[in-house]
Amino acid sequence: MKQTFHLPLWSVILSIFMWLLPFVFIGAMMVYGMTFLVIALLVLPINIYFTLIMPRYTLVNDDSIQVILVSGKRLCFDRKLCRVTPIDKSYLSGSVRTFGSWGFMGFTGFYDSRKNGNYKLYLINQKDLCLIEDEKGKKFVINLKV
């Protein structure tokens, strides 16, 4: 079964702004100099990266859970080998983002929490959260309607 989720409006606005930002810097370069080109060239790969790792939807069947990313990559979890636990938004509180976005093109990245340990976040929004712990002990938080 395919489960789709939607970005919140503020996240859509932030994403549009971040995609327009490099072009604003390129325009500013024409007036103020090459410094703005360097900034634009730094921002553009970051935008591309976070766009490619943004989740599109989740496929759920009896054997597996798959998170399909914009890049086409699939995060696959065997239901027999992993533990699936529904969680609420409070699980994310107190976490430190070591690398990731918090609303730009979804909620993705690497996070650390004293209470919950290290985990990877692949969310479109902060509703219908689910913690998946694989057989190696790695933790992932995804959107999943259980």
PEJOQUI-V122286 format. One record per pair of residues at least 24 apart in sequence whose ideal C-beta (glycine too) atoms are under 10 Angstrom apart, sorted by sequence separation. I is the first residue (numbers start at 1). J is the second residue. If there is no record, write none. Layout:
[[I/J] [I/J]]
This chain:
[[19/43] [22/46] [60/84] [91/115] [92/116] [95/119] [97/121] [18/43] [19/44] [22/47] [91/116] [116/141] [21/47] [95/121] [113/139] [20/47] [92/119] [18/46] [19/47] [91/119] [111/139] [18/47] [19/48] [87/116] [92/121] [111/141] [92/123] [15/47] [18/50] [19/51] [18/51] [92/126] [107/141] [15/50] [70/105] [15/51] [70/106] [107/143] [69/106] [89/126] [92/129] [106/143] [88/126] [89/127] [91/129] [15/54] [69/108] [88/127] [90/129] [89/129] [91/131] [87/128] [88/129] [86/128] [87/129] [86/129] [87/130] [85/129] [86/130] [87/131] [75/120] [85/130] [86/131] [84/130] [85/131] [95/141] [7/54] [53/100] [54/101] [75/122] [84/131] [85/132] [53/101] [83/131] [84/132] [85/133] [82/131] [83/132] [84/133] [92/141] [5/55] [50/100] [51/101] [54/104] [55/105] [56/106] [82/132] [83/133] [91/141] [4/55] [5/56] [50/101] [54/105] [55/106] [82/133] [83/134] [4/56] [5/57] [49/101] [53/105] [54/106] [55/107] [82/134] [83/135] [4/57] [5/58] [51/104] [52/105] [53/106] [54/107] [55/108] [69/122] [79/132] [81/134] [82/135] [2/56] [3/57] [4/58] [50/104] [51/105] [54/108] [81/135] [82/136] [85/139] [87/141] [2/57] [3/58] [46/101] [50/105] [51/106] [53/108] [67/122] [77/132] [80/135] [81/136] [2/58] [3/59] [49/105] [50/106] [52/108] [53/109] [67/123] [77/133] [78/134] [82/138] [83/139] [1/58] [2/59] [3/60] [47/104] [67/124] [75/132] [77/134] [78/135] [1/59] [2/60] [46/104] [47/105] [50/108] [76/134] [77/135] [82/140] [84/142] [86/144] [1/60] [49/108] [50/109] [86/145] [1/61] [84/144] [86/146] [85/146] [3/65] [84/146] [77/140] [2/66] [3/67] [58/122] [65/130] [67/132] [75/140] [77/142] [2/68] [55/121] [58/124] [53/120] [55/122] [57/124] [65/132] [75/142] [77/144] [54/122] [55/123] [56/124] [53/122] [54/123] [55/124] [54/124] [55/125] [58/128] [58/130] [67/140] [65/140] [67/142] [66/142] [67/143] [65/142] [67/144] [65/144] [18/101] [58/142] [60/144] [18/103] [19/104] [58/143] [60/145] [15/101] [18/104] [19/105] [57/143] [58/144] [60/146] [14/101] [17/104] [18/105] [55/142] [58/145] [14/102] [15/103] [55/143] [14/103] [15/104] [11/101] [13/103] [14/104] [15/105] [11/102] [12/103] [14/105] [15/106] [11/103] [10/103] [11/104] [12/105] [11/105] [8/103] [11/106] [7/103] [11/107] [7/105] [8/106] [7/106] [8/107] [7/107] [5/106] [11/124] [11/125] [11/126] [7/123] [8/124] [7/124] [8/125] [5/123] [6/124] [7/125] [8/126] [5/124] [6/125] [8/127] [4/124] [5/125] [5/126] [6/127] [5/127] [5/128] [3/128] [5/142] [6/143] [5/143] [3/142] [4/143] [5/144] [3/143] [5/145] [3/144] [3/145] [1/145]]
